[in-house]
């Protein structure tokens, strides 16, 4: 697990050197996970070659809209973020917590404790690094530590990539989480037309950097990297005013905007499924057909599900208004009380993947009295430019 900040001067890595990096990680026993094209989106999956990366593709995002388009260059990381987050590898959608087997002597219980797979995450963005830090506080920062999460987190090697463009749905700058990677990585890359600028952020990263075919970056190459990173800042369109946001939301629990957004929200759970920090889960027990083997499983859940708040014979939040309010006030307000930070990193996924285009930044602005929210319904999810 990378905790440090960049501790080296920028070096130059030719684009051909990226395959060398993948090979070194693979030889070191890591399964390399990174971005690739699948079913009209850029998702995360196992990589064996730079040819698996989305070379020459970018994503176009708006509220309720996601589509892929071809770029006019061969950039490997010329996109923002897709529907996947690294959460699926650190906090999997389904985890077996314990098992029980019927024996002649009675029930035998076991808790899985096998070591996690060693994974290297390639292409982690600044907002995603911030999301990992948020989940670290959730699963490792309190009295009760999730040992399985901790093992997976400590086994991960992180190769971050600085954003060189921003989607209209991004608002990481106003959340203080991007778009430049400043900490939480082992290595960080900045892609330019000529190649990559690369820096280490940990001892593990420094050791690997020494094995790569790099040289000290020239002043002009560093200027190119700086300009590429600044481009993402300049393209940022959305923002969230976080001043006093906790008290703003918690003192407006009966604001009429909750009713209004409840009429638009489908309670489909998309926002919580794509969110890199949401951690709601439920526990269920699954038996085989004989009843002799039972697994206790933890599965992702969502506070938008009507039965999520079921307790003592009834559902506490039985309308969409109250469920949306619970999600937003927790994410932006009471999360501070629990974990001393916001639960939002400004990645914009919840805006892009909402079927009716609900924009949380606009909803907060209405409650603050400084804006209006409209129903931006788009359903354009298509890959364009394929032959």
N, C-alpha and C positions, 0 to 999 in steps of 0.2 A: 504494500500500500504506500503510495507516494504522498508524503506530507510536505515536502519542501518546495521552495520557490526556485525559479531559474537561477542557477549558480555558475553559469559559464557564459563566455562571450559567444555570439552567434557564429556558427560555422556553416559552410555551404555544402549541401549534399546534392549531387546531380540526380535527376529524376530516375536514372538507371540504378541509383543506390538504394531506392526504396525496396526493390526486390531483395537486395542484400539484407536489409533490415528484417524483412519477413522471414528470410531463410535463417538468420541468426536466432530469431525468437523461436522458430520451429525447432531448430537444432537444440535449443536450450530447454525444450520440453513444453513450450507454450502452444496452446491452440490459439491461433490468431483469428480474432473476430473483427470484422470491419464492414464498411458500407458496400452494398452492391444492388443491382437492379433486380427487382422481382415483382411481378404482377402490377406493374405501373407505379411503383414507388421505390424509393431508396431505403433499404432496410439493412439490418445488421445480421450477418451470418459468417460462417467459417470462410476464411480466405487462405488460399495456397499460393496465389500469384497476384501481381499488380494488375493482371488482365481481368481479374474479378472485380476490380474497382469500377465505379461509374464514370469511366473516362469520357469526357466531352458532354456530360449531362448536367443539367441543373433543374431545380424545382421552382415552380411558380406557386406562391401561396397567397391566399386572401382568406377572409372569414368564410368558412365552409367550403373552401376550394383548395385543391391540390392537384397539380399536374406536372409532368416532366416534359422538358424541352431540351433539344440539343443546343449546345453552346457552339461558338465559332472557334473554339480552341480545344486542346486535349487535356484540360484541367482534370485532375483526379478527385479533387475535393471542392469543386465549384458548385456546391449546393449548400443548403442550410441544415435543416434537420427533418427527418421523416417521421413516420408513425411510431417507430421503435425507439426505445431508450435502453440504456445499459442496465436499467433496473431489472430487466428480465433475466439477466445473468447473475446479479448479486442478490436479488430477492425474487426467485423464480415464481411464475404463476401457480405452480403446483409443487409442493414439497411434502415428502413423507416424513412426519415427525416421529412416529413410532410404529411398531408392528406388534401383533399378538398372534401366537400360534397355539392351537390346542394340542396338547400332548397327553400321554397316559398319566402323567403326574399332575396335570392341570394346565393352566395357561402360562405360556412363556412369553415374556415381554422383552422387546429390544428397542434401543434407540440408535438409529443409524449414525455412525461417527466416521465414515470413510472420508479420507482427505478429498477436498474439492479439486476439480480439474484446474490445472494452471492455465489461465487464459490471459492473452495480451489483447487489450482493446485498442484498435487502431482507428483514429479519426474522431476522438472525443473532443467535443466543443466546450467552450468556457462555461456555458450555461449547464452543460451536462456534468462537468467537474463540480460545479456548485451544487447540483442535485445530489451527487454522490455524498458530498459533505453534509447535506441536509439529512440524507438517510443514515449516515454514520451517527448523527446525533440521535436519531430515532432508535436505531438498533444496537448502538454501542455506547451511547452517551449517558445512559441512566443507570439506575441501580441494577436493573436486569439486562444483561447483555445477551443478544442472540448469538450463540456460539457458531451456528452454521453460517450466518451472514458474516461474522467476523473472519471465519476461515476463508470464505470466498473472497472477501475484500482484501485480506492480506496476501492472498495468492495472485491477485491481479497485477499485471504490468500495464501501465497506461501510456499510450502514445497519443498525445493531444494534437489537435490541429487548430490553429488560429483561423477565425472566420475572416473571409475577405469580401463577403457580401452579406446583406441582411434582407430577410423577407419582410414584407409589409406587416406581418403578424408578430415580428420580433419586438420585444421591449426589454431585453436584458440590460441595456445601458442604464435605464432608470432604476433597475433593481440592484445595480452594482455587481452584476455577475458576469459581465462580458462587455464587448465581444472578444476581448483579448484574454488568453489564458495566462494567469499569473501564478498559480500554485496548484498543487494536487496532482501533478503529472510526473512521470519518469523521464519522458522526452516530449518535446513540443516542436511541431513543424509549422512553418509559414510557407505556403506555396506561392511561387512566382512563375512567370513565363520561362525563366531560365532553369529553375529547379526548386530546391527547398533550402530555407534557412532552418537550422536545427540547434536546439539547446537542450541541456539536461536539467532535470529538477530533483534528482535523487542520486544516491551512490550507485544504485542499480543502473540508472540511466546513463551515468557518466562512464561506467564500465563498458556498456554496450556501445556508447558513442565512440569510444576509442577504437572499436573494431570496425567502424564504418569508414568507407572511402570519402572522408571529408577533408576540407581545408578551411583555413580561416576566411571568413566572408570579407569581401572587399567593401569599401565604403559605399560604392554604387549599389552593390547587392543588398547591403543593409538598408539603404534608402528605398530600394524597391520593396523590401519586406515591410518597411514602415508605411509606405504608401498603400500597400495592399491591405494592411490592417486598418488603416484610417478610412479606407473606402467603406468598410462595414459600419464604422461609426457614422459616417456621413449619410449612409442609406437608411439609418434607423428612423422609422416614421412614427411608430407607436410609443407611448410612454404611460407609466402609471404613477400618479402622484401618491407617494407613500407617506407623506407628512401626516402624522397623527392618525394613520389609517386604522390602527387597532381600535382606538376610542370612537372613531367615526362610525365604524361598522357595528360595534357592540352597543352603541347608544342609539342605533337606528334599526332595531330589530323589527319594528312595525312600519317601516317606510313603505309607501305604496309601490315602490319599484320592485319589491320582492314579488308582489302579486302579478305585476306586469311581466316580469321575466318568467314567472311560473307558467304563464299562458303560452310562452314560446318554447320553453324547454321541453324536450321529449323524454327526459329522464332516461336516456338511452345508455348512459355510463361511458360514452366515448371519451369524454374529457378526463375521467379518472383512469381509464385504461391506457391512454397515451401519456398521461402526466408522469414525469420522471421522479416525482417525490411522493405521490399518493401511496399509502401503505396499508389501507384497509384490507382485512382478510377475514376469513371465517374458517372454522375447523369442522371437518366432517369425518365420519368413519365409514370405510368401504370394506365390505366383506366379500370373499369369494363365494361361489355357488354352494360350496359345502358348509360354509360357516366356520371352517377350521382356521382360516387365515384372515386377519383383519388389519387394515392399515388406517392409521389416523393421519389425515392429510390436511395441510394448510393450503388454501386456495385464495387467489385474489378475490376480493369482494368490492363493492362500491356503496358509498353512502347514498347513491341515487336509487338503489334497489329498494323497493317498498318494504321488504322484510328485513332490511339491515337493522332497523331500529326496533324490531319486534322484541318485546320483553314482557314477562308477567301477563301473558294472555292478550296482548294488544300491540299495535304498531304506534310508535310515538310520533313519527313524522309521516302522516298518511296523505299528504298532498305534495305536489311538485314544488310549490312555493317554499315550503319548509325544508325540503331536501336541498334545493339549490342554495337557500340561505345558509344551511348548515355547512355545505361544502365551501362556499366563498368566505364565510366568517371564520371557519377553521383555517383555511389556507392562508388568509391574509391577516387574521387578528389573533385568535386564541392559540395559533401555532407559536406565536411569540411567547406566550405564557408557558407553554409546554417545553419548547426547545430553544428559546432565546434567538429565534430567527424567523424570517418569513418562510412559508412553505411553498412560495412561488419563486421561480428563477427567471421568469420572463422569456421562456423558450417559444411561447405562442402556439404550442401544439393544441391546446384546448380550444383555441379560436379556429385554427385551420380545420380540425377534425370534428367540429360541432356541425351536425347536419343542417342546422338552421342559422349558423353563423353568429352565435352569441359571443360577444366580446366582453370579457370580464373587466377590461380597462374602461369600457364605456359604461358598464353597469355601476362601477364605483364612482365614475364621474357624475352620473345622475344623482346618486345618493349624496355626493358632495355638493351637488347643486351647480356644477360647472360644465355640464355636458348633457347629451341626449343619446339614447340607445335606440338603434333601429334594427329591424329584423333583416339581416343581410343573408338571405337564403340563396346558397349556391350548392350545387351538387356535382360540380365538374371534377371528376377524379379520373384522369385519362392520361395515357402516355402518348405524346405527340412526337412526330419526327421519325418514327420507326418505318422501316421499309419492309 
